[in-house]
Amino acid sequence: LSGAIVGSFYALLVCFLISFPVGIAAAAYLEEFAPKTRWTDLIEVNINNLAAVPSIVFGLLGLAVFIQIFGLPRSAPLVGGMVLSLMTLPTIIIVTRNALKAVPPSIREAALGMGASKHQVVMQHVLPLALPGIMTGTIIGLAQALGETAPLLLIGMNAFTTSPPGGVLDASTALPTQIYIWADSPERGFVARTSAGILVLLGFLLLMNGLAVFLRQKLERKW
């Protein structure tokens, strides 16, 4: 179980390091800088559509691109994190854009009136005020990624390991895939392990959702 926990941690870490900065940058560009053209409208529609794509499709994409084309190792948390980041990116972009829209226009007008550039307005005023909503959406997106099983099974992140992985390129498993393997085993001795894995996974999910609610209540500003 410890190997699955460490593998899930590495995969979520890679997912966060990719999806968080890329998602915020894409949302800020689309919402604050991009001109309203047919191309941006097409991009917005596709982002909304990607948020509804089944997770198994992202697993097939990761298998075809990251493993077969780029030759990355199977069962590695690096590949798992990259696949999960593809899943969470649309969610983070949508949540970030909604958080940016919630910032009153008067904040932007006041900063521009004081001589700030458009880039300074966004980086120093709008994004800090939208950060509570962004963090909440990011944590919920990561919690959703933590419970995904199908894409991790497709990229082979169900390796049999006797020790936790030493890095993101080592063969590993994850909590959802480990629970699936144990639940599929005919031996009765795995029933207790399956139950323990489910409780640990539910504990992590409740902790992350509770953290999202806490950040929302602690940092949210009323206008």
Long-range contacts (C-beta under 8 A, 24 or more apart in sequence): 1-178, 1-193, 1-196, 1-197, 1-200, 2-164, 3-161, 3-162, 3-163, 3-164, 3-165, 3-172, 3-173, 3-178, 4-172, 4-173, 4-174, 4-175, 4-177, 4-178, 4-197, 5-164, 5-175, 5-200, 6-164, 6-165, 6-172, 7-77, 7-80, 7-157, 7-164, 7-165, 7-172, 7-173, 7-174, 7-175, 8-146, 8-174, 8-175, 8-176, 8-204, 10-77, 10-78, 10-81, 10-165, 10-167, 10-168, 10-172, 11-77, 11-80, 11-81, 11-84, 11-152, 11-157, 11-172, 11-174, 12-81, 12-84, 12-142, 12-145, 12-146, 13-81, 13-168, 14-77, 14-78, 14-80, 14-81, 14-82, 14-84, 14-85, 14-168, 15-81, 15-82, 15-84, 15-85, 15-88, 15-142, 15-145, 16-138, 16-142, 17-81, 18-81, 18-82, 18-85, 19-84, 19-85, 19-88, 19-89, 19-92, 19-138, 19-141, 20-92, 20-138, 22-85, 22-89, 23-88, 23-89, 23-92, 23-93, 23-96, 23-138, 24-92, 24-96, 24-127, 24-134, 26-89, 26-93, 27-92, 27-93, 27-94, 27-96, 27-97, 27-100, 28-96, 28-100, 28-122, 28-127, 30-93, 30-97, 31-96, 31-97, 31-100, 31-101, 32-100, 32-118, 32-122, 32-126, 33-118, 33-122, 47-90, 47-93, 47-94, 48-90, 48-94, 50-89, 50-90, 51-90, 51-91, 51-94, 54-150, 55-87, 55-148, 55-150, 55-151, 56-150, 56-151, 56-154, 58-83, 58-86, 58-87, 58-151, 59-83, 59-150, 59-151, 59-152, 59-153, 59-154, 59-155, 60-154, 61-86, 62-86, 62-151, 62-154, 62-155, 63-154, 63-155, 66-155, 67-155, 67-156, 73-169, 73-171, 74-155, 74-156, 74-157, 74-159, 74-171, 75-155, 75-156, 75-157, 75-158, 75-159, 75-171, 75-172, 75-173, 76-157, 76-168, 76-169, 76-170, 76-171, 76-172, 77-157, 77-165, 77-168, 77-170, 77-172, 77-174, 78-168, 78-169, 79-155, 79-157, 80-151, 80-152, 80-155, 80-157, 80-172, 80-174, 81-168, 83-151, 83-152, 83-155, 84-145, 84-148, 84-151, 87-144, 87-145, 87-148, 87-151, 88-138, 88-141, 88-142, 88-144, 88-145, 91-137, 91-140, 91-141, 91-144, 92-134, 92-137, 92-138, 92-141, 94-137, 95-133, 95-134, 95-136, 95-137, 95-138, 95-140, 95-141, 96-130, 96-133, 96-134, 96-137, 98-133, 98-137, 99-130, 99-131, 99-132, 99-133, 99-134, 99-137, 100-126, 100-127, 100-130, 102-130, 102-133, 103-129, 103-130, 104-223, 129-221, 131-219, 132-215, 132-216, 132-218, 132-219, 132-220, 132-221, 133-216, 133-220, 135-212, 135-215, 135-219, 136-212, 136-213, 136-215, 136-216, 139-208, 139-209, 139-211, 139-212, 139-215, 140-208, 140-209, 140-212, 142-208, 143-204, 143-205, 143-208, 143-209, 143-212, 146-175, 146-176, 146-201, 146-204, 146-205, 146-208, 147-176, 147-201, 147-205, 148-176, 149-176, 149-177, 149-179, 149-180, 152-176, 152-177, 153-177, 153-180, 175-200, 175-201, 175-204, 176-201
